[in-house]
Amino acid sequence: MTNDPVRIGFLGTGFIATYHSKSLKRGGAHIVRAGAYDPDADRAQAFCLASGHTMCASEDEVIASADAVYVCTWTSEHKRLVGKVIAAGKAVFCEKPLSPTLAEAEQLVSEVNASGVINQVGLVLRHAPSYLWARELIAEKKSGRVMNVVFRDDQFIPIQSYYASDWRKDASRAGAGTLLEHSIHDVDMLHFLIGTITDTSMRSHNFHGHPGIEDSVSATLQFANGAVGTLSSIWHDNLTRPSQRSVEIFCENRTITMRGHEWFGPVEWHDSDGVTGSLGADELLTRTEPLAYGASNADVAFVHAVSTNTAAYPDVNVALQAHRTVDAMYRSAVDQGRNVSISD
Ligand SMILES: NC(=O)c1ccc[n+]([C@@H]2O[C@H](COP(=O)([O-])OP(=O)(O)OC[C@H]3O[C@@H](n4cnc5c(N)ncnc54)[C@H](O)[C@@H]3O)[C@@H](O)[C@H]2O)c1
């Protein structure tokens, strides 16, 4: 354990790098702003001016300047850059998805595990108060077993508006469309809330016509504990709906509904004995702070893990489980919805 501030570097200075940078500030993380690099020099300059990072001329310069590096580039660059960071023995925060393909994600995970560096992945909903609370409600004995889950996620296709990202319509950089790029979060939350998914069947379609970028997906899911469920993920053109998640969880004696803000709720529940409840905003934050791994702010938790030399969460192994499920879903869709076992 050291009291020294953690020197943080950034590779990629776009949308999500800006989110993490602001989150570090908001959370009062004990850091020094080290190097940042982006081949888009205008972007890098704007990011550095706003955040106080030093604009670097190369990836290597950033890695040399830092104790821990955020990899916030488009997806196809993650594996190569994570490889560089771990080769230098530095801690790494890698954005999701880990890579465009399962094979690359598996390779990345095995390299990170072999290196032993502290690592965290941008599956940030694992720190979100609403999901932490829903998990508590499910775990309560009086709920009974989970029978069914309905998870729906719709977002405007993020190649427009404030995302303005060309790479999300390019399968060589993004890997695929709404399921891998966006709803890998949802698959991860289904694991987090309900448990291991053993089998899936999926149908998908590509309305926008960008090759390899599916924009409408429906999957049925079988969980190891007997629960069943569905996931729908849509990229549409309704700019007034940036990212809207709606989750209903049906237990034997409790129904849990999440239709509000994905972070601040409210989470609502309705029990067989007539008890109903709703928790959101400040009270939700206070009640779930002790449930979050490290801190409810994922970036503060990462910095804390680095400065105390302890494991960060969620790490690449957590992300790999979501990648394996997503890959099975895509294999099912290619085969017109054939059932695919995740262990296949
Ligand atoms: N966790 C989340 O909720 C979340 C949200 C949005 C995006 N993401 C993920 O974050 C990643 C980036 O998404 P974004 O929305 O910030 O995209 P973005 O287009 O806003 O930014 C990506 C930046 O990476 C830069 N870049 C490309 N190659 C680089 C390299 N070798 N070195 C340094 N910079 C490089 C690009 O020039 C671009 O500025 C994606 O993998 C995306 O899936 C995660």
The ligand as a Gaussian input file, in Angstrom:
#p B3LYP/6-31G(d) Opt

LIG

0 1
 N      -18.400000       1.062000     -20.805000
 C      -19.259000       1.726000     -21.532000
 O      -20.383000       1.968000     -21.097000
 C      -18.845000       2.221000     -22.896000
 C      -19.541000       3.289000     -23.475000
 C      -19.100000       3.759000     -24.717000
 C      -18.036000       3.132000     -25.355000
 N      -17.408000       2.055000     -24.786000
 C      -16.289000       1.377000     -25.459000
 O      -15.151000       2.232000     -25.432000
 C      -14.408000       2.128000     -26.646000
 C      -14.308000       3.518000     -27.277000
 O      -15.597000       4.021000     -27.536000
 P      -15.864000       5.599000     -27.665000
 O      -17.322000       5.779000     -27.633000
 O      -15.020000       6.322000     -26.685000
 O      -15.327000       5.856000     -29.142000
 P      -14.748000       7.239000     -29.723000
 O      -14.822000       7.120000     -31.200000
 O      -15.414000       8.394000     -29.078000
 O      -13.211000       7.247000     -29.263000
 C      -12.292000       6.260000     -29.682000
 C      -10.966000       6.969000     -29.910000
 O       -9.916000       5.983000     -30.030000
 C       -8.928000       6.587000     -30.854000
 N       -7.928000       5.585000     -31.251000
 C       -8.008000       4.654000     -32.236000
 N       -6.863000       3.935000     -32.275000
 C       -6.056000       4.410000     -31.287000
 C       -4.745000       4.072000     -30.809000
 N       -4.036000       3.067000     -31.339000
 N       -4.228000       4.771000     -29.771000
 C       -4.930000       5.769000     -29.191000
 N       -6.176000       6.137000     -29.604000
 C       -6.729000       5.463000     -30.638000
 C       -9.729000       7.192000     -31.976000
 O       -9.000000       8.153000     -32.720000
 C      -10.908000       7.802000     -31.202000
 O      -10.669000       9.167000     -30.871000
 C      -15.141000       1.105000     -27.495000
 O      -14.554000      -0.172000     -27.337000
 C      -16.551000       1.106000     -26.930000
 O      -17.216000      -0.117000     -27.085000
 C      -17.789000       1.621000     -23.563000

